[in-house]
Amino acid sequence: FDRARSEAKSSFGDDRVFIEKFVVDPRHIEIQVLADAHGNALYLGERECSIQRRNQKVAEEAPSPFLDAKTRKAMGEQSVALARAVDYQSAGTVEFIVDKDKNFYFLEMNTRLQVEHPVTELVTGIDLVEQMIRVAAGEKLGLKQGDIKLDGWAVESRLYAEDPYRNFLPSIGRLTRYRPPEEGQFGDIVIRNDTGVTEGSEISMFYDPMLAKLCTWAPTRLEAIDAMSEALDSFVVDGIEHNIPFLAALMQHPRWREGAISTGFIAEEYPDGFGPVVPNSGERAVLASIATAVELLRRDRLDRLGGRLAPHSGALKRDWVVKIGEDYLSASILEGMISIPMEIDLSIDGGKALTVASDWRPGDLIWRGTVGKHRVAAQIRPVANGLRIAWKGMSVTARAMLPRTAELERLMPEKVAPDTSKLLLCPMPGLVVSIAVAVGQEVKAGETLAVVEAMKMENVLRAERDLVVSKLNAKPGDSLAVDAVIMEFA
């Protein structure tokens, strides 16, 4: 405290110190307001924006699963009072920190439309952009506070061009595929996608990494979350890395589903960074079923090509082995024929029979169907002798093969990864801002080696251990690709 006062006095000629209240398990909750030039102002409920990384929002919802009617009313009325006090005219957002006892503290007011405004539109049925334009044209608000009703639940996921497996570092490149899920109302579910990119767009290092805002609405919170989960599994993005795997995993996280969240959620739940979700036994059975169904169609298609020396007998092989990661699972086909649409009964690792039904065709990027009681939308991509399957935050390599092939496959030697411990690799495409060391310099663990800028953020690269710099391969101003060698160590 004394040092802070002394520094303030010498720097600013004022030794007053303001101490900010520490809030335990804080939530970031904001109130949407509308105000016109005629003294009318109202609030349209709240948005829960507590899922954040580096103080940047990742997922939002409306309403908040935490607020009660009394707190909502108090926060809304104070937000309207603030808007009136400054004679505000337009749509705006008043942001608060809310503690575990529902005490709320003012943060700031954003005098603009927020990124997460669609969730408010979905639960109120009010077009905020239209209201902004009408206010700007001098019209009176055609709404009263009593007209504002919150209906159902809405969730928004922010899709970013960043690699969740590399601590969310930026990713650039061309969108070789960009195919959002179909928008519209499907029964009780609404899907909306606000975006500014298309297939073929170039994602550069010079702009914010946001690709899209995917929103779902449903009558209840869990229904909206489950709809979001399926929509994320159906969102095809190729050519760059993206955070869909993390968002998909978030939709399954118990704390998120219970609404027991805070602004520290990501740091608390992923202290060592995000990694692919490890499937449990039931999920492995679903993944193995998909891999088997896809392999059956692929084999059948090959067997029926013309010009073969030995025509296909038409007999269906019943016994298979599926390798999921490092695990081998048996797959036994009990009933069914190979056809499109497919419906077969199979058993995974001797478990109870699962009915697998799908109209998937070779070449489709999304496998849709049912496996037992599970409704599944999983993304599949061909890899060497198998598939890469992404589902609910899981990303696994699956290989369906005959038992004899599996027996021989177990004998194959593992490929050893190259040793990069003596290299500093660029973790993302970016611009070298500075090099903090020189050739021959001894560096201690934790010291800065270089700074790389990408997507409006500077990333400091630090030494992971004590070392000596032997060679510099980059200089300030260089534009580097992922895994480009910045420097080498002795």
Buried (B, 14 or more C-beta within 10 A) or exposed (E): EEEEEEEBEEEEEEBEEEEEEEBEBBBBBBBBBBBBBEEBBBBBBBBBBBBBBEEEBBBBBBBBBBBEEEBBEEBBEBBBEBBBEEEBBBBBBBBBBBBEEBEBEEEEBBEEBBBBBBBBBBBBEBEBEEBBEBBEEEEEBEBEBEEBEBEBBBBBBBBBBBBBBBBBBBBBBEBEEBBBBEBEEEEEBBBBBBBEBEBEBEBEBEEEBBBBBBBBBBEEBEBBBBBBBBBBBBBBBBBBBBBBBBBBBBBBBEEBBEBEBBBEBBEEBBEEEBEBBEBEEEBBBBBBBBBBBBBBBBBBEEBEEEEEEEEEEEEEEEEBBBBBEEEBBBBBBEEBEBEEEBBBBBBBBEBEEBBBBBEBEEEEEBBBBBBBEBEBBBBBEEEEEBBEBBBBBBBBBBBBBBEEBBEEBEEEEEEEEEEEEEBBEBBBBBBBBBBBBEEEEEBEEEBBBBBBBBBEBEBEBBBEEEBEBEEBBBEEEBEBEBEBBBBBBE
